Amino acid sequence: MTIAQRQQALRSEPSETLDPQNWDDIRAQGHRMLDDMFDYAADIRERPVWSPIPDEARARFRASLPSVPTALKEVYREFTDAVVPYATGNVHPGFMGWVHGGGTAVGMLAEMLAAGLNANLGGRDHMPIEVERQIVEWMRSLFGLPEGASGIFVTGTSTANLMAVLVARTAALGSEIRQHGIGGQGALLTAYTSKAAHGCITKAMDIAGFGSDALRNIVVDHNHRIDVAALRRQIAADREAGLKPFLVVGSAGTVDIGAIDDLAALAKLCREEKLWFHVDGAYGALGILAPSLAPRLAGIEEADSIALDFHKWGQVPYDAGFLLVRDGRQHRDAFAAPAAYLRRETRGLAAGSSWPCDFGPDLSRGFRALKTWFTLKTYGTEKLGAVIARTCALASYLEARILAEPRLELMAPVQLNIVCFRYRAAESCKVNRDLVADIHESGIAAPSTTVLDGRLAIRAAIVNHRTDVCDVDALIAAVLEFGAQRAGPGSGVLDVEPSPPLAMS
Ligand SMILES: Cc1ncc(COP(=O)(O)O)c(C=O)c1O
């Protein structure tokens, strides 16, 4: 076939583009979808927080891979019928489980715009990367890190913590380990965090090749903050045994109860001991936006790296994790990997050095920065700080309600926005586990559970900007109602005194 014949043949075939044949139709459909999602957020209180997925709805998602088209309208109907009613529920103000942000209409719109641009932020010279760089700069100055600090968006803090361990590893062993593996020297490295730290730190040590045994989980004080003296003793003992301490991970908001380690003391210790100081600030780090909380994060400005999530207290829609590293060169040394097909030029689209792919494992990367940029610009840090402070005030109100209610027991001091408590009952663990599932299924609220000193606790983490006094009251009412149902009449130890406040230094 000649070139002319090929050209003719291709021209005579129908185009295979995925663009709509009629843009007006998709425009109308798109506007409906947008309106529906605004209504979803605006009317969220009319819905249950969460609903169990009926077998029939689940079965719809066991269908075989479609080989022929379905009208967008039909696909959308499936979404509204079978996905929307059974979503996680964290848009709802009654959602208080785990640590989930509520998202915003602004973040949703920005996510739509990002998808429209379909930018790949792995590298190259385009404005979306400048948006990400803008946020890196904002975070650098917010947390008081020096010029030359670097940052990058990732899925979440689990990944950001893993990357911090990798940066600390390369800093400790030199970039040769990227070729040779951690070897004998690496096998001697030990890291330190508290017993209250998030499990992803252990996982990071495992994935980084050290093994989770190389992580020392140091005891905590009565407020769940790392015992710095015990940490110092453990470091000395490990050095004595010929091991090489290299990393301390402090927590700015522990997952169980929201404790903030003494970051200034950890920073000092790390300086003296020449250790990498990483802060897991998954949700707590953004507490720096609330003037009442910021002083409790003192010392974070001395961190070598900070991990945080904008999708938690920052209310940016999932996902928007972030890693900030004090020394951008060390950050780059851990991840940059030259390749002919990623050559940097002095002009054209491939211009610019240091692309985001030099600061993490991902080459293809979405435009997470846009929804974060829209959120920060549209609301401003003062408003976001006020939202954060209010979640803490609501947690304090929940604490007060628990302390005033003899049938309930506060299980840990309330330090930020997380409240752990239980319904008093003979078989307390079982009763509380069951009543939390009852509450989920009722659609009234969605707390989660944790175990504190071997005792199961109901855990309410107030993260969502929509949560209000009525939602806290509804949670209490539901715990009392389902607790009584589960534990039987006369339960709730009605004759005991209300719990005294737990110690807080
Ligand atoms: C203290 C802490 N660290 C790490 C994580 C993990 O963050 P992500 O779920 O974004 O990976 C969480 C999650 O709640 C957390 O609370």
The ligand as a Tripos MOL2 file, in Angstrom:
@<TRIPOS>MOLECULE
LIG
   16    16     1     0     0
SMALL
NO_CHARGES

@<TRIPOS>ATOM
      1 C1         -0.7780    9.7780   62.8520 C.3       1 LIG1
      2 C2         -1.0410    9.1660   61.5110 C.ar      1 LIG1
      3 N1         -0.0150    8.8030   60.7360 N.ar      1 LIG1
      4 C3         -0.1960    8.2580   59.5210 C.ar      1 LIG1
      5 C4         -1.4580    8.0360   59.0300 C.ar      1 LIG1
      6 C5         -1.6280    7.4270   57.6850 C.3       1 LIG1
      7 O1         -2.0610    8.4170   56.8010 O.3       1 LIG1
      8 P1         -2.7410    8.0320   55.4000 P.3       1 LIG1
      9 O2         -4.0010    7.3200   55.7660 O.co2     1 LIG1
     10 O3         -2.9900    9.3250   54.7240 O.co2     1 LIG1
     11 O4         -1.7870    7.1650   54.6710 O.co2     1 LIG1
     12 C6         -2.5640    8.3820   59.8110 C.ar      1 LIG1
     13 C7         -3.9310    8.1330   59.3390 C.2       1 LIG1
     14 O5         -4.9000    8.3920   59.9850 O.2       1 LIG1
     15 C8         -2.3540    8.9700   61.0760 C.ar      1 LIG1
     16 O6         -3.3800    9.3420   61.8590 O.3       1 LIG1
@<TRIPOS>BOND
     1     1     2 1
     2     2     3 ar
     3     2    15 ar
     4     3     4 ar
     5     4     5 ar
     6     5     6 1
     7     5    12 ar
     8     6     7 1
     9     7     8 1
    10     8     9 2
    11     8    10 1
    12     8    11 1
    13    12    13 1
    14    12    15 ar
    15    13    14 2
    16    15    16 1
@<TRIPOS>SUBSTRUCTURE
     1 LIG1         1 GROUP 0 **** ****
